[in-house]
Amino acid sequence: MQITAQTVKELREKTNAGMMDCKKALVETGGNMEEAIKYLRKKGIINAAKKSDRATKEGIISSYIHLGGKIGVLLELNCETDFVALTDVFTQLSKDLCMQIAATDPRYISRDNIPEDVITSEKQIYMEQAKQTGKPPAALEKIAEGKLNKFFNEVCLLEQPFIRDPEQSVEDMIKLAISKVGENITIGRFIRYQLGVK
């Protein structure tokens, strides 16, 4: 069954879950709206989405050193209360995120953080590449959009496949932690150092 953008939008409006979560839920349930809502509830995604607008002013700074001191990561992970910042779930999430950053070298937290000129430049490159395929003009935009989404998956931390479970995205793992601790969790900022690379 074809999952349309309209169906994804409708599920998003009903649940407040992210677009990718809604699309995945609809794919998993064969496009059944009620089953997709149940799927999102089971995954804890709806509860996480409801908490997403709550302020996160507490948290921790985590660090991780890899490859015998060749790669280092500093991460600010935020939550709503200092109580949650001390929980095992939150601490483990911060460690996992540091390892993710060390392994995958993301450039941004999410696509919202990417400067518009970078997106425009990437899209122009992908449009030029698409033109060289000889496909009809109507297909070029879709090809470029597909490549742009692949770019987002590579450079945006939240969209990357989680290194410990590639079936889930980093964002999915954060939502799972949110559903466990009952508070909003956000990534404040991160920096990755690699010896000899500026």
C-alpha positions in Angstrom: 0.0 0.0 0.0 1.2 3.5 -0.9 1.7 5.8 2.1 0.9 9.3 1.0 2.3 12.6 2.4 -1.3 13.5 3.3 -1.7 10.3 5.4 1.6 11.0 7.2 0.5 14.6 7.8 -2.9 13.4 9.2 -1.2 11.0 11.6 1.3 13.7 12.7 -1.6 16.1 13.5 -3.4 13.4 15.5 -0.3 12.3 17.5 2.2 15.2 17.4 4.9 12.6 16.6 7.7 13.3 14.1 7.2 12.9 10.3 9.6 10.0 10.1 8.0 8.3 13.1 4.6 8.7 11.5 5.7 7.3 8.1 7.4 4.3 9.8 4.3 3.6 11.8 2.1 3.7 8.7 4.5 1.5 6.8 4.6 -1.0 9.7 0.8 -1.1 10.0 -0.1 -1.2 6.3 -1.5 2.3 6.3 -4.0 1.6 9.1 -4.4 4.9 11.0 -5.7 3.4 14.3 -3.0 0.7 14.2 -0.4 3.3 13.5 -1.5 5.3 16.6 -1.2 2.1 18.7 2.2 1.4 17.2 3.4 4.9 18.2 2.0 4.5 21.7 3.7 1.2 22.2 7.0 2.7 21.2 6.4 5.6 23.6 6.7 8.1 20.7 3.4 9.9 21.4 4.3 10.5 25.0 7.7 11.8 24.0 6.1 14.1 21.4 3.8 15.6 24.0 6.9 16.4 26.2 8.9 17.9 23.3 8.0 21.5 24.0 8.9 21.4 27.7 12.0 23.3 28.8 15.2 21.5 29.4 17.5 23.5 31.7 19.2 20.7 33.6 21.4 17.8 32.5 25.0 16.8 32.2 28.2 17.4 30.2 29.6 14.0 29.1 32.9 13.2 27.6 34.3 10.2 25.7 37.8 9.4 24.5 38.3 6.9 21.7 41.2 5.1 19.9 43.7 5.7 22.6 43.3 9.4 22.8 42.9 10.1 19.0 39.2 11.1 19.1 37.4 13.0 21.9 33.8 14.1 22.3 32.1 16.6 24.6 28.3 16.5 24.8 25.7 18.6 26.6 22.6 16.6 27.2 19.7 18.4 28.8 16.6 17.3 30.7 13.9 19.0 32.9 15.2 18.2 36.4 18.5 17.4 38.1 16.8 14.2 39.4 16.5 12.7 35.9 20.0 13.9 35.0 21.3 11.5 37.7 19.3 8.4 36.5 21.0 5.4 34.9 18.8 5.8 31.8 20.0 9.4 31.2 23.6 8.6 32.0 23.6 5.7 29.6 22.0 7.7 26.9 24.7 10.4 27.2 27.4 7.7 26.9 25.8 6.2 23.9 25.4 9.6 22.2 29.1 10.4 22.8 30.1 7.1 21.2 27.7 7.8 18.3 29.3 11.2 17.7 32.9 9.7 17.9 32.0 6.9 15.4 29.9 8.9 12.9 31.2 12.5 13.0 27.9 14.3 12.6 28.1 18.0 11.7 24.7 19.1 13.1 22.1 18.0 15.7 19.2 18.1 13.3 18.3 19.5 9.8 16.9 22.6 11.6 20.5 23.5 12.5 21.9 23.3 8.9 22.4 26.8 7.4 20.1 27.5 4.5 23.0 28.2 2.1 24.5 24.7 2.9 21.2 23.0 2.0 20.8 25.1 -1.2 24.4 24.3 -2.3 23.9 20.6 -1.6 20.6 20.6 -3.5 22.2 22.3 -6.5 25.0 19.6 -6.6 22.4 16.8 -6.5 20.3 18.5 -9.2 23.4 18.6 -11.4 24.1 15.0 -10.7 20.5 14.1 -11.4 20.6 15.8 -14.8 23.6 13.6 -15.8 21.5 10.5 -15.3 19.4 11.3 -18.4 16.1 10.9 -16.6 13.1 13.0 -17.5 12.9 16.4 -15.9 10.0 15.4 -13.7 12.2 12.7 -12.0 15.1 15.1 -11.3 13.6 16.8 -8.3 12.8 13.4 -6.7 16.3 12.2 -7.3 17.8 15.4 -5.8 15.4 15.2 -2.8 16.4 11.5 -2.2 20.1 12.5 -2.2 19.4 15.4 0.1 17.6 13.2 2.6 20.6 10.8 2.5 22.9 13.8 3.2 20.7 14.7 6.2 20.9 11.1 7.5 24.7 11.3 7.4 25.3 14.8 8.8 22.4 15.2 11.3 23.0 13.3 14.6 19.2 12.8 15.3 18.7 11.2 11.9 21.6 8.8 11.9 21.1 5.1 12.5 22.0 4.4 16.1 25.3 2.5 16.2 24.1 0.0 18.8 20.8 -0.7 16.9 20.9 0.5 13.3 17.1 -0.3 12.9 16.5 2.7 15.1 17.5 6.3 14.6 19.3 8.3 17.3 16.1 10.3 17.7 14.2 7.1 18.3 16.6 6.2 21.1 16.1 9.6 22.7 12.3 9.2 22.5 12.6 5.8 24.1 14.6 7.4 27.0 12.0 10.2 27.3 9.3 7.6 27.6 11.3 5.8 30.4 12.2 8.9 32.5 9.0 10.9 31.9 10.8 14.1 31.0 11.8 15.9 27.8 15.5 15.3 26.8 17.3 17.4 24.2 20.9 17.6 22.9 22.2 21.0 23.8 25.4 20.9 21.8 28.4 18.7 21.0 31.9 19.0 19.8 34.1 16.2 18.3 37.9 16.5 18.3 40.1 14.3 16.1 43.9 14.4 16.4 45.4 16.2 13.5 42.0 17.3 12.0 40.8 20.9 12.4 
